[in-house]
Amino acid sequence: MFYIHPWELDTDQPRMKAPLKSRFRHYQNLKTTERKLGRLLDAFSMGSISDSIESSDEIGHSACLIEAVTGKN
């Protein structure tokens, strides 16, 4: 499962006044999020949760997913 906040793609969003730690966590690597999202979309097929549950019964599904994520089998 993957979720992204809409603001995580908005490099031109207004900057909030907050403690340094909060600003760092909120804005660090913001400029690279779109590229990373594109790589995820290219690397994996996406579908609904319902489709994922139905396909989880397929033999080897879990092993293929683990190998795709970790590079190990």
N, CA, C, O and CB atoms as a CASP TS submission, in Angstrom:
PFRMAT TS
TARGET T0000
AUTHOR 0000-0000-0000
METHOD Language model
MODEL 1
PARENT N/A
ATOM      1  N   MET     1       0.848  -1.160   0.000  1.00  0.00           N
ATOM      2  CA  MET     1       0.000   0.000   0.000  1.00  0.00           C
ATOM      3  C   MET     1       0.901   1.234   0.000  1.00  0.00           C
ATOM      4  O   MET     1       1.951   1.263   0.642  1.00  0.00           O
ATOM      5  CB  MET     1      -0.969  -0.008   1.219  1.00  0.00           C
ATOM      6  N   PHE     2       0.471   2.220  -0.718  1.00  0.00           N
ATOM      7  CA  PHE     2       1.264   3.439  -0.859  1.00  0.00           C
ATOM      8  C   PHE     2       0.340   4.637  -0.739  1.00  0.00           C
ATOM      9  O   PHE     2      -0.744   4.651  -1.323  1.00  0.00           O
ATOM     10  CB  PHE     2       2.032   3.464  -2.214  1.00  0.00           C
ATOM     11  N   TYR     3       0.762   5.639   0.012  1.00  0.00           N
ATOM     12  CA  TYR     3      -0.012   6.869   0.146  1.00  0.00           C
ATOM     13  C   TYR     3       0.948   8.048   0.122  1.00  0.00           C
ATOM     14  O   TYR     3       2.042   7.991   0.685  1.00  0.00           O
ATOM     15  CB  TYR     3      -0.861   6.866   1.454  1.00  0.00           C
ATOM     16  N   ILE     4       0.525   9.103  -0.530  1.00  0.00           N
ATOM     17  CA  ILE     4       1.313  10.329  -0.558  1.00  0.00           C
ATOM     18  C   ILE     4       0.368  11.506  -0.345  1.00  0.00           C
ATOM     19  O   ILE     4      -0.734  11.537  -0.893  1.00  0.00           O
ATOM     20  CB  ILE     4       2.100  10.472  -1.905  1.00  0.00           C
ATOM     21  N   HIS     5       0.803  12.457   0.445  1.00  0.00           N
ATOM     22  CA  HIS     5       0.012  13.664   0.665  1.00  0.00           C
ATOM     23  C   HIS     5       0.157  14.576  -0.562  1.00  0.00           C
ATOM     24  O   HIS     5       1.244  14.659  -1.134  1.00  0.00           O
ATOM     25  CB  HIS     5       0.464  14.402   1.975  1.00  0.00           C
ATOM     26  N   PRO     6      -0.894  15.246  -0.966  1.00  0.00           N
ATOM     27  CA  PRO     6      -0.792  16.158  -2.119  1.00  0.00           C
ATOM     28  C   PRO     6       0.288  17.234  -1.942  1.00  0.00           C
ATOM     29  O   PRO     6       0.953  17.616  -2.905  1.00  0.00           O
ATOM     30  CB  PRO     6      -2.135  16.830  -2.361  1.00  0.00           C
ATOM     31  N   TRP     7       0.457  17.716  -0.713  1.00  0.00           N
ATOM     32  CA  TRP     7       1.466  18.770  -0.503  1.00  0.00           C
ATOM     33  C   TRP     7       2.888  18.256  -0.723  1.00  0.00           C
ATOM     34  O   TRP     7       3.810  19.049  -0.909  1.00  0.00           O
ATOM     35  CB  TRP     7       1.341  19.342   0.910  1.00  0.00           C
ATOM     36  N   GLU     8       3.071  16.932  -0.703  1.00  0.00           N
ATOM     37  CA  GLU     8       4.411  16.383  -0.892  1.00  0.00           C
ATOM     38  C   GLU     8       4.900  16.511  -2.331  1.00  0.00           C
ATOM     39  O   GLU     8       6.066  16.239  -2.617  1.00  0.00           O
ATOM     40  CB  GLU     8       4.433  14.932  -0.478  1.00  0.00           C
ATOM     41  N   LEU     9       4.018  16.922  -3.236  1.00  0.00           N
ATOM     42  CA  LEU     9       4.396  17.153  -4.632  1.00  0.00           C
ATOM     43  C   LEU     9       4.450  18.636  -4.982  1.00  0.00           C
ATOM     44  O   LEU     9       4.844  18.992  -6.092  1.00  0.00           O
ATOM     45  CB  LEU     9       3.422  16.448  -5.554  1.00  0.00           C
ATOM     46  N   ASP    10       4.064  19.493  -4.062  1.00  0.00           N
ATOM     47  CA  ASP    10       3.961  20.932  -4.323  1.00  0.00           C
ATOM     48  C   ASP    10       5.198  21.671  -3.829  1.00  0.00           C
ATOM     49  O   ASP    10       5.275  22.057  -2.663  1.00  0.00           O
ATOM     50  CB  ASP    10       2.706  21.509  -3.655  1.00  0.00           C
ATOM     51  N   THR    11       6.158  21.864  -4.715  1.00  0.00           N
ATOM     52  CA  THR    11       7.396  22.550  -4.320  1.00  0.00           C
ATOM     53  C   THR    11       7.187  24.047  -4.116  1.00  0.00           C
ATOM     54  O   THR    11       8.031  24.711  -3.514  1.00  0.00           O
ATOM     55  CB  THR    11       8.476  22.324  -5.367  1.00  0.00           C
ATOM     56  N   ASP    12       6.080  24.583  -4.609  1.00  0.00           N
ATOM     57  CA  ASP    12       5.805  26.017  -4.481  1.00  0.00           C
ATOM     58  C   ASP    12       4.836  26.343  -3.349  1.00  0.00           C
ATOM     59  O   ASP    12       4.326  27.461  -3.272  1.00  0.00           O
ATOM     60  CB  ASP    12       5.251  26.547  -5.777  1.00  0.00           C
ATOM     61  N   GLN    13       4.584  25.388  -2.483  1.00  0.00           N
ATOM     62  CA  GLN    13       3.656  25.629  -1.381  1.00  0.00           C
ATOM     63  C   GLN    13       4.195  26.707  -0.442  1.00  0.00           C
ATOM     64  O   GLN    13       5.408  26.861  -0.301  1.00  0.00           O
ATOM     65  CB  GLN    13       3.400  24.329  -0.604  1.00  0.00           C
ATOM     66  N   PRO    14       3.297  27.451   0.196  1.00  0.00           N
ATOM     67  CA  PRO    14       3.756  28.452   1.168  1.00  0.00           C
ATOM     68  C   PRO    14       4.481  27.772   2.324  1.00  0.00           C
ATOM     69  O   PRO    14       4.077  26.703   2.782  1.00  0.00           O
ATOM     70  CB  PRO    14       2.565  29.288   1.699  1.00  0.00           C
ATOM     71  N   ARG    15       5.541  28.395   2.782  1.00  0.00           N
ATOM     72  CA  ARG    15       6.314  27.829   3.895  1.00  0.00           C
ATOM     73  C   ARG    15       5.676  28.237   5.220  1.00  0.00           C
ATOM     74  O   ARG    15       5.341  29.404   5.424  1.00  0.00           O
ATOM     75  CB  ARG    15       7.798  28.298   3.837  1.00  0.00           C
ATOM     76  N   MET    16       5.511  27.266   6.117  1.00  0.00           N
ATOM     77  CA  MET    16       4.909  27.537   7.418  1.00  0.00           C
ATOM     78  C   MET    16       5.972  27.957   8.414  1.00  0.00           C
ATOM     79  O   MET    16       7.140  27.584   8.307  1.00  0.00           O
ATOM     80  CB  MET    16       4.154  26.308   7.934  1.00  0.00           C
ATOM     81  N   LYS    17       5.539  28.735   9.375  1.00  0.00           N
ATOM     82  CA  LYS    17       6.420  29.099  10.479  1.00  0.00           C
ATOM     83  C   LYS    17       6.279  28.011  11.526  1.00  0.00           C
ATOM     84  O   LYS    17       5.200  27.803  12.082  1.00  0.00           O
ATOM     85  CB  LYS    17       6.074  30.522  11.068  1.00  0.00           C
ATOM     86  N   ALA    18       7.370  27.325  11.788  1.00  0.00           N
ATOM     87  CA  ALA    18       7.361  26.205  12.730  1.00  0.00           C
ATOM     88  C   ALA    18       8.783  26.003  13.242  1.00  0.00           C
ATOM     89  O   ALA    18       9.731  26.575  12.705  1.00  0.00           O
ATOM     90  CB  ALA    18       6.811  24.894  12.059  1.00  0.00           C
ATOM     91  N   PRO    19       8.924  25.193  14.276  1.00  0.00           N
ATOM     92  CA  PRO    19      10.275  24.877  14.759  1.00  0.00           C
ATOM     93  C   PRO    19      11.120  24.239  13.655  1.00  0.00           C
ATOM     94  O   PRO    19      10.592  23.618  12.732  1.00  0.00           O
ATOM     95  CB  PRO    19      10.202  23.937  15.977  1.00  0.00           C
ATOM     96  N   LEU    20      12.406  24.397  13.765  1.00  0.00           N
ATOM     97  CA  LEU    20      13.339  23.898  12.750  1.00  0.00           C
ATOM     98  C   LEU    20      13.113  22.418  12.438  1.00  0.00           C
ATOM     99  O   LEU    20      13.113  22.034  11.268  1.00  0.00           O
ATOM    100  CB  LEU    20      14.775  24.112  13.212  1.00  0.00           C
ATOM    101  N   LYS    21      12.923  21.591  13.449  1.00  0.00           N
ATOM    102  CA  LYS    21      12.739  20.153  13.230  1.00  0.00           C
ATOM    103  C   LYS    21      11.497  19.894  12.369  1.00  0.00           C
ATOM    104  O   LYS    21      11.534  19.053  11.472  1.00  0.00           O
ATOM    105  CB  LYS    21      12.617  19.410  14.583  1.00  0.00           C
ATOM    106  N   SER    22      10.423  20.597  12.632  1.00  0.00           N
ATOM    107  CA  SER    22       9.191  20.414  11.848  1.00  0.00           C
ATOM    108  C   SER    22       9.374  20.880  10.413  1.00  0.00           C
ATOM    109  O   SER    22       8.924  20.215   9.479  1.00  0.00           O
ATOM    110  CB  SER    22       8.026  21.173  12.494  1.00  0.00           C
ATOM    111  N   ARG    23      10.031  22.019  10.233  1.00  0.00           N
ATOM    112  CA  ARG    23      10.271  22.514   8.873  1.00  0.00           C
ATOM    113  C   ARG    23      11.171  21.562   8.104  1.00  0.00           C
ATOM    114  O   ARG    23      10.928  21.299   6.927  1.00  0.00           O
ATOM    115  CB  ARG    23      10.897  23.916   8.909  1.00  0.00           C
ATOM    116  N   PHE    24      12.191  21.048   8.742  1.00  0.00           N
ATOM    117  CA  PHE    24      13.096  20.104   8.091  1.00  0.00           C
ATOM    118  C   PHE    24      12.330  18.869   7.628  1.00  0.00           C
ATOM    119  O   PHE    24      12.463  18.440   6.482  1.00  0.00           O
ATOM    120  CB  PHE    24      14.236  19.702   9.044  1.00  0.00           C
ATOM    121  N   ARG    25      11.534  18.304   8.523  1.00  0.00           N
ATOM    122  CA  ARG    25      10.776  17.087   8.219  1.00  0.00           C
ATOM    123  C   ARG    25       9.762  17.333   7.099  1.00  0.00           C
ATOM    124  O   ARG    25       9.504  16.446   6.286  1.00  0.00           O
ATOM    125  CB  ARG    25      10.055  16.578   9.480  1.00  0.00           C
ATOM    126  N   HIS    26       9.203  18.513   7.061  1.00  0.00           N
ATOM    127  CA  HIS    26       8.159  18.839   6.091  1.00  0.00           C
ATOM    128  C   HIS    26       8.720  19.153   4.700  1.00  0.00           C
ATOM    129  O   HIS    26       8.117  18.786   3.691  1.00  0.00           O
ATOM    130  CB  HIS    26       7.350  20.016   6.589  1.00  0.00           C
ATOM    131  N   TYR    27       9.853  19.820   4.648  1.00  0.00           N
ATOM    132  CA  TYR    27      10.356  20.312   3.357  1.00  0.00           C
ATOM    133  C   TYR    27      11.588  19.584   2.815  1.00  0.00           C
ATOM    134  O   TYR    27      11.910  19.738   1.637  1.00  0.00           O
ATOM    135  CB  TYR    27      10.679  21.752   3.484  1.00  0.00           C
ATOM    136  N   GLN    28      12.281  18.800   3.632  1.00  0.00           N
ATOM    137  CA  GLN    28      13.486  18.112   3.176  1.00  0.00           C
ATOM    138  C   GLN    28      13.159  17.167   2.026  1.00  0.00           C
ATOM    139  O   GLN    28      12.215  16.382   2.123  1.00  0.00           O
ATOM    140  CB  GLN    28      14.137  17.338   4.333  1.00  0.00           C
ATOM    141  N   ASN    29      13.912  17.229   0.959  1.00  0.00           N
ATOM    142  CA  ASN    29      13.768  16.366  -0.224  1.00  0.00           C
ATOM    143  C   ASN    29      12.457  16.564  -0.977  1.00  0.00           C
ATOM    144  O   ASN    29      12.084  15.708  -1.779  1.00  0.00           O
ATOM    145  CB  ASN    29      13.880  14.927   0.187  1.00  0.00           C
ATOM    146  N   LEU    30      11.759  17.648  -0.746  1.00  0.00           N
ATOM    147  CA  LEU    30      10.498  17.921  -1.431  1.00  0.00           C
ATOM    148  C   LEU    30      10.697  17.980  -2.945  1.00  0.00           C
ATOM    149  O   LEU    30       9.822  17.566  -3.704  1.00  0.00           O
ATOM    150  CB  LEU    30       9.891  19.236  -0.926  1.00  0.00           C
ATOM    151  N   LYS    31      11.836  18.491  -3.380  1.00  0.00           N
ATOM    152  CA  LYS    31      12.089  18.634  -4.817  1.00  0.00           C
ATOM    153  C   LYS    31      12.305  17.290  -5.517  1.00  0.00           C
ATOM    154  O   LYS    31      12.236  17.217  -6.744  1.00  0.00           O
ATOM    155  CB  LYS    31      13.299  19.521  -5.040  1.00  0.00           C
ATOM    156  N   THR    32      12.564  16.237  -4.758  1.00  0.00           N
ATOM    157  CA  THR    32      12.814  14.928  -5.374  1.00  0.00           C
ATOM    158  C   THR    32      11.614  13.980  -5.303  1.00  0.00           C
ATOM    159  O   THR    32      11.665  12.879  -5.851  1.00  0.00           O
ATOM    160  CB  THR    32      14.000  14.275  -4.709  1.00  0.00           C
ATOM    161  N   THR    33      10.549  14.394  -4.640  1.00  0.00           N
ATOM    162  CA  THR    33       9.400  13.505  -4.446  1.00  0.00           C
ATOM    163  C   THR    33       8.752  13.099  -5.760  1.00  0.00           C
ATOM    164  O   THR    33       8.425  11.926  -5.945  1.00  0.00           O
ATOM    165  CB  THR    33       8.372  14.173  -3.562  1.00  0.00           C
ATOM    166  N   GLU    34       8.560  14.029  -6.664  1.00  0.00           N
ATOM    167  CA  GLU    34       7.899  13.708  -7.930  1.00  0.00           C
ATOM    168  C   GLU    34       8.695  12.672  -8.723  1.00  0.00           C
ATOM    169  O   GLU    34       8.121  11.742  -9.291  1.00  0.00           O
ATOM    170  CB  GLU    34       7.709  14.979  -8.768  1.00  0.00           C
ATOM    171  N   ARG    35      10.002  12.834  -8.758  1.00  0.00           N
ATOM    172  CA  ARG    35      10.861  11.868  -9.470  1.00  0.00           C
ATOM    173  C   ARG    35      10.769  10.487  -8.822  1.00  0.00           C
ATOM    174  O   ARG    35      10.677   9.479  -9.523  1.00  0.00           O
ATOM    175  CB  ARG    35      12.336  12.352  -9.481  1.00  0.00           C
ATOM    176  N   LYS    36      10.794  10.436  -7.502  1.00  0.00           N
ATOM    177  CA  LYS    36      10.703   9.160  -6.791  1.00  0.00           C
ATOM    178  C   LYS    36       9.341   8.499  -7.030  1.00  0.00           C
ATOM    179  O   LYS    36       9.264   7.284  -7.211  1.00  0.00           O
ATOM    180  CB  LYS    36      10.937   9.370  -5.280  1.00  0.00           C
ATOM    181  N   LEU    37       8.282   9.289  -7.030  1.00  0.00           N
ATOM    182  CA  LEU    37       6.951   8.758  -7.308  1.00  0.00           C
ATOM    183  C   LEU    37       6.902   8.176  -8.725  1.00  0.00           C
ATOM    184  O   LEU    37       6.327   7.109  -8.939  1.00  0.00           O
ATOM    185  CB  LEU    37       5.878   9.861  -7.136  1.00  0.00           C
ATOM    186  N   GLY    38       7.494   8.865  -9.671  1.00  0.00           N
ATOM    187  CA  GLY    38       7.544   8.369 -11.043  1.00  0.00           C
ATOM    188  C   GLY    38       8.255   7.031 -11.146  1.00  0.00           C
ATOM    189  O   GLY    38       7.822   6.150 -11.888  1.00  0.00           O
ATOM    190  N   ARG    39       9.345   6.875 -10.405  1.00  0.00           N
ATOM    191  CA  ARG    39      10.074   5.599 -10.410  1.00  0.00           C
ATOM    192  C   ARG    39       9.226   4.481  -9.823  1.00  0.00           C
ATOM    193  O   ARG    39       9.244   3.361 -10.333  1.00  0.00           O
ATOM    194  CB  ARG    39      11.385   5.726  -9.627  1.00  0.00           C
ATOM    195  N   LEU    40       8.485   4.770  -8.757  1.00  0.00           N
ATOM    196  CA  LEU    40       7.598   3.759  -8.178  1.00  0.00           C
ATOM    197  C   LEU    40       6.513   3.347  -9.167  1.00  0.00           C
ATOM    198  O   LEU    40       6.222   2.160  -9.320  1.00  0.00           O
ATOM    199  CB  LEU    40       6.958   4.285  -6.888  1.00  0.00           C
ATOM    200  N   LEU    41       5.917   4.329  -9.835  1.00  0.00           N
ATOM    201  CA  LEU    41       4.858   4.037 -10.794  1.00  0.00           C
ATOM    202  C   LEU    41       5.372   3.237 -11.984  1.00  0.00           C
ATOM    203  O   LEU    41       4.651   2.404 -12.535  1.00  0.00           O
ATOM    204  CB  LEU    41       4.224   5.325 -11.277  1.00  0.00           C
ATOM    205  N   ASP    42       6.618   3.488 -12.381  1.00  0.00           N
ATOM    206  CA  ASP    42       7.223   2.724 -13.479  1.00  0.00           C
ATOM    207  C   ASP    42       7.586   1.297 -13.057  1.00  0.00           C
ATOM    208  O   ASP    42       7.474   0.362 -13.849  1.00  0.00           O
ATOM    209  CB  ASP    42       8.472   3.441 -13.988  1.00  0.00           C
ATOM    210  N   ALA    43       8.017   1.139 -11.811  1.00  0.00           N
ATOM    211  CA  ALA    43       8.532  -0.148 -11.346  1.00  0.00           C
ATOM    212  C   ALA    43       7.449  -1.142 -10.942  1.00  0.00           C
ATOM    213  O   ALA    43       7.659  -2.353 -11.009  1.00  0.00           O
ATOM    214  CB  ALA    43       9.444   0.072 -10.189  1.00  0.00           C
ATOM    215  N   PHE    44       6.292  -0.635 -10.522  1.00  0.00           N
ATOM    216  CA  PHE    44       5.266  -1.517  -9.995  1.00  0.00           C
ATOM    217  C   PHE    44       3.937  -1.256 -10.679  1.00  0.00           C
ATOM    218  O   PHE    44       3.633  -0.128 -11.065  1.00  0.00           O
ATOM    219  CB  PHE    44       5.131  -1.341  -8.486  1.00  0.00           C
ATOM    220  N   SER    45       3.149  -2.312 -10.826  1.00  0.00           N
ATOM    221  CA  SER    45       1.791  -2.132 -11.327  1.00  0.00           C
ATOM    222  C   SER    45       0.916  -1.739 -10.144  1.00  0.00           C
ATOM    223  O   SER    45       1.067  -2.276  -9.047  1.00  0.00           O
ATOM    224  CB  SER    45       1.255  -3.434 -12.033  1.00  0.00           C
ATOM    225  N   MET    46       0.019  -0.818 -10.366  1.00  0.00           N
ATOM    226  CA  MET    46      -0.844  -0.316  -9.306  1.00  0.00           C
ATOM    227  C   MET    46      -2.264  -0.813  -9.535  1.00  0.00           C
ATOM    228  O   MET    46      -2.672  -1.062 -10.669  1.00  0.00           O
ATOM    229  CB  MET    46      -0.807   1.229  -9.246  1.00  0.00           C
ATOM    230  N   GLY    47      -2.995  -0.953  -8.468  1.00  0.00           N
ATOM    231  CA  GLY    47      -4.387  -1.374  -8.548  1.00  0.00           C
ATOM    232  C   GLY    47      -5.100  -1.039  -7.263  1.00  0.00           C
ATOM    233  O   GLY    47      -4.537  -0.416  -6.363  1.00  0.00           O
ATOM    234  N   SER    48      -6.322  -1.452  -7.191  1.00  0.00           N
ATOM    235  CA  SER    48      -7.120  -1.184  -5.997  1.00  0.00           C
ATOM    236  C   SER    48      -6.778  -2.179  -4.889  1.00  0.00           C
ATOM    237  O   SER    48      -6.153  -3.209  -5.142  1.00  0.00           O
ATOM    238  CB  SER    48      -8.624  -1.247  -6.326  1.00  0.00           C
ATOM    239  N   ILE    49      -7.181  -1.872  -3.690  1.00  0.00           N
ATOM    240  CA  ILE    49      -6.981  -2.784  -2.575  1.00  0.00           C
ATOM    241  C   ILE    49      -7.750  -4.077  -2.838  1.00  0.00           C
ATOM    242  O   ILE    49      -7.258  -5.166  -2.542  1.00  0.00           O
ATOM    243  CB  ILE    49      -7.431  -2.135  -1.241  1.00  0.00           C
ATOM    244  N   SER    50      -8.947  -3.958  -3.390  1.00  0.00           N
ATOM    245  CA  SER    50      -9.752  -5.152  -3.711  1.00  0.00           C
ATOM    246  C   SER    50      -9.003  -6.069  -4.667  1.00  0.00           C
ATOM    247  O   SER    50      -8.976  -7.284  -4.473  1.00  0.00           O
ATOM    248  CB  SER    50     -11.108  -4.746  -4.327  1.00  0.00           C
ATOM    249  N   ASP    51      -8.394  -5.490  -5.701  1.00  0.00           N
ATOM    250  CA  ASP    51      -7.624  -6.298  -6.652  1.00  0.00           C
ATOM    251  C   ASP    51      -6.441  -6.981  -5.964  1.00  0.00           C
ATOM    252  O   ASP    51      -6.131  -8.135  -6.261  1.00  0.00           O
ATOM    253  CB  ASP    51      -7.124  -5.423  -7.814  1.00  0.00           C
ATOM    254  N   SER    52      -5.791  -6.282  -5.062  1.00  0.00           N
ATOM    255  CA  SER    52      -4.641  -6.845  -4.351  1.00  0.00           C
ATOM    256  C   SER    52      -5.051  -8.016  -3.475  1.00  0.00           C
ATOM    257  O   SER    52      -4.351  -9.027  -3.411  1.00  0.00           O
ATOM    258  CB  SER    52      -3.963  -5.774  -3.502  1.00  0.00           C
ATOM    259  N   ILE    53      -6.180  -7.882  -2.806  1.00  0.00           N
ATOM    260  CA  ILE    53      -6.661  -8.971  -1.952  1.00  0.00           C
ATOM    261  C   ILE    53      -6.993 -10.195  -2.797  1.00  0.00           C
ATOM    262  O   ILE    53      -6.647 -11.318  -2.432  1.00  0.00           O
ATOM    263  CB  ILE    53      -7.899  -8.525  -1.142  1.00  0.00           C
ATOM    264  N   GLU    54      -7.659  -9.981  -3.916  1.00  0.00           N
ATOM    265  CA  GLU    54      -8.012 -11.100  -4.797  1.00  0.00           C
ATOM    266  C   GLU    54      -6.775 -11.784  -5.355  1.00  0.00           C
ATOM    267  O   GLU    54      -6.743 -13.010  -5.466  1.00  0.00           O
ATOM    268  CB  GLU    54      -8.893 -10.616  -5.944  1.00  0.00           C
ATOM    269  N   SER    55      -5.754 -11.005  -5.707  1.00  0.00           N
ATOM    270  CA  SER    55      -4.559 -11.595  -6.317  1.00  0.00           C
ATOM    271  C   SER    55      -3.610 -12.187  -5.282  1.00  0.00           C
ATOM    272  O   SER    55      -2.671 -12.893  -5.652  1.00  0.00           O
ATOM    273  CB  SER    55      -3.827 -10.551  -7.136  1.00  0.00           C
ATOM    274  N   SER    56      -3.828 -11.919  -4.000  1.00  0.00           N
ATOM    275  CA  SER    56      -2.917 -12.445  -2.976  1.00  0.00           C
ATOM    276  C   SER    56      -3.004 -13.957  -2.857  1.00  0.00           C
ATOM    277  O   SER    56      -2.132 -14.586  -2.259  1.00  0.00           O
ATOM    278  CB  SER    56      -3.218 -11.811  -1.630  1.00  0.00           C
ATOM    279  N   ASP    57      -4.048 -14.540  -3.422  1.00  0.00           N
ATOM    280  CA  ASP    57      -4.190 -15.992  -3.393  1.00  0.00           C
ATOM    281  C   ASP    57      -3.363 -16.677  -4.474  1.00  0.00           C
ATOM    282  O   ASP    57      -3.243 -17.902  -4.485  1.00  0.00           O
ATOM    283  CB  ASP    57      -5.645 -16.371  -3.550  1.00  0.00           C
ATOM    284  N   GLU    58      -2.794 -15.891  -5.381  1.00  0.00           N
ATOM    285  CA  GLU    58      -1.997 -16.483  -6.449  1.00  0.00           C
ATOM    286  C   GLU    58      -0.712 -17.071  -5.876  1.00  0.00           C
ATOM    287  O   GLU    58      -0.079 -16.462  -5.013  1.00  0.00           O
ATOM    288  CB  GLU    58      -1.676 -15.435  -7.538  1.00  0.00           C
ATOM    289  N   ILE    59      -0.326 -18.249  -6.351  1.00  0.00           N
ATOM    290  CA  ILE    59       0.889 -18.910  -5.864  1.00  0.00           C
ATOM    291  C   ILE    59       2.108 -18.065  -6.209  1.00  0.00           C
ATOM    292  O   ILE    59       2.273 -17.620  -7.345  1.00  0.00           O
ATOM    293  CB  ILE    59       1.028 -20.332  -6.469  1.00  0.00           C
ATOM    294  N   GLY    60       2.949 -17.854  -5.220  1.00  0.00           N
ATOM    295  CA  GLY    60       4.188 -17.127  -5.428  1.00  0.00           C
ATOM    296  C   GLY    60       4.062 -15.624  -5.374  1.00  0.00           C
ATOM    297  O   GLY    60       5.067 -14.929  -5.526  1.00  0.00           O
ATOM    298  N   HIS    61       2.871 -15.092  -5.164  1.00  0.00           N
ATOM    299  CA  HIS    61       2.684 -13.639  -5.160  1.00  0.00           C
ATOM    300  C   HIS    61       3.557 -12.971  -4.100  1.00  0.00           C
ATOM    301  O   HIS    61       4.247 -11.996  -4.396  1.00  0.00           O
ATOM    302  CB  HIS    61       1.211 -13.293  -4.919  1.00  0.00           C
ATOM    303  N   SER    62       3.536 -13.479  -2.881  1.00  0.00           N
ATOM    304  CA  SER    62       4.317 -12.883  -1.803  1.00  0.00           C
ATOM    305  C   SER    62       5.805 -12.962  -2.090  1.00  0.00           C
ATOM    306  O   SER    62       6.537 -12.005  -1.836  1.00  0.00           O
ATOM    307  CB  SER    62       4.007 -13.567  -0.482  1.00  0.00           C
ATOM    308  N   ALA    63       6.257 -14.077  -2.610  1.00  0.00           N
ATOM    309  CA  ALA    63       7.676 -14.239  -2.913  1.00  0.00           C
ATOM    310  C   ALA    63       8.114 -13.265  -3.991  1.00  0.00           C
ATOM    311  O   ALA    63       9.204 -12.700  -3.901  1.00  0.00           O
ATOM    312  CB  ALA    63       7.972 -15.672  -3.349  1.00  0.00           C
ATOM    313  N   CYS    64       7.290 -13.058  -5.008  1.00  0.00           N
ATOM    314  CA  CYS    64       7.619 -12.119  -6.086  1.00  0.00           C
ATOM    315  C   CYS    64       7.683 -10.693  -5.551  1.00  0.00           C
ATOM    316  O   CYS    64       8.561  -9.923  -5.938  1.00  0.00           O
ATOM    317  CB  CYS    64       6.583 -12.213  -7.225  1.00  0.00           C
ATOM    318  N   LEU    65       6.765 -10.343  -4.673  1.00  0.00           N
ATOM    319  CA  LEU    65       6.753  -9.000  -4.113  1.00  0.00           C
ATOM    320  C   LEU    65       7.991  -8.757  -3.269  1.00  0.00           C
ATOM    321  O   LEU    65       8.621  -7.704  -3.373  1.00  0.00           O
ATOM    322  CB  LEU    65       5.494  -8.778  -3.281  1.00  0.00           C
ATOM    323  N   ILE    66       8.346  -9.733  -2.429  1.00  0.00           N
ATOM    324  CA  ILE    66       9.538  -9.597  -1.601  1.00  0.00           C
ATOM    325  C   ILE    66      10.777  -9.456  -2.465  1.00  0.00           C
ATOM    326  O   ILE    66      11.641  -8.628  -2.178  1.00  0.00           O
ATOM    327  CB  ILE    66       9.681 -10.794  -0.664  1.00  0.00           C
ATOM    328  N   GLU    67      10.873 -10.250  -3.513  1.00  0.00           N
ATOM    329  CA  GLU    67      12.031 -10.172  -4.406  1.00  0.00           C
ATOM    330  C   GLU    67      12.079  -8.824  -5.107  1.00  0.00           C
ATOM    331  O   GLU    67      13.158  -8.253  -5.264  1.00  0.00           O
ATOM    332  CB  GLU    67      11.993 -11.304  -5.441  1.00  0.00           C
ATOM    333  N   ALA    68      10.930  -8.302  -5.532  1.00  0.00           N
ATOM    334  CA  ALA    68      10.903  -7.010  -6.224  1.00  0.00           C
ATOM    335  C   ALA    68      11.338  -5.883  -5.305  1.00  0.00           C
ATOM    336  O   ALA    68      12.034  -4.965  -5.739  1.00  0.00           O
ATOM    337  CB  ALA    68       9.504  -6.725  -6.769  1.00  0.00           C
ATOM    338  N   VAL    69      10.944  -5.939  -4.054  1.00  0.00           N
ATOM    339  CA  VAL    69      11.263  -4.865  -3.115  1.00  0.00           C
ATOM    340  C   VAL    69      12.702  -4.964  -2.614  1.00  0.00           C
ATOM    341  O   VAL    69      13.401  -3.954  -2.535  1.00  0.00           O
ATOM    342  CB  VAL    69      10.299  -4.894  -1.934  1.00  0.00           C
ATOM    343  N   THR    70      13.147  -6.166  -2.278  1.00  0.00           N
ATOM    344  CA  THR    70      14.463  -6.321  -1.650  1.00  0.00           C
ATOM    345  C   THR    70      15.566  -6.715  -2.618  1.00  0.00           C
ATOM    346  O   THR    70      16.749  -6.527  -2.332  1.00  0.00           O
ATOM    347  CB  THR    70      14.382  -7.341  -0.569  1.00  0.00           C
ATOM    348  N   GLY    71      15.177  -7.261  -3.762  1.00  0.00           N
ATOM    349  CA  GLY    71      16.179  -7.757  -4.698  1.00  0.00           C
ATOM    350  C   GLY    71      16.699  -9.140  -4.315  1.00  0.00           C
ATOM    351  O   GLY    71      17.615  -9.669  -4.945  1.00  0.00           O
ATOM    352  N   LYS    72      16.089  -9.728  -3.254  1.00  0.00           N
ATOM    353  CA  LYS    72      16.506 -11.059  -2.786  1.00  0.00           C
ATOM    354  C   LYS    72      15.359 -12.033  -2.992  1.00  0.00           C
ATOM    355  O   LYS    72      14.192 -11.642  -2.970  1.00  0.00           O
ATOM    356  CB  LYS    72      16.938 -11.026  -1.284  1.00  0.00           C
ATOM    357  N   ASN    73      15.692 -13.296  -3.192  1.00  0.00           N
ATOM    358  CA  ASN    73      14.633 -14.325  -3.287  1.00  0.00           C
ATOM    359  C   ASN    73      14.753 -15.319  -2.187  1.00  0.00           C
ATOM    360  O   ASN    73      13.952 -16.251  -2.107  1.00  0.00           O
ATOM    361  CB  ASN    73      14.681 -15.043  -4.621  1.00  0.00           C
TER
END
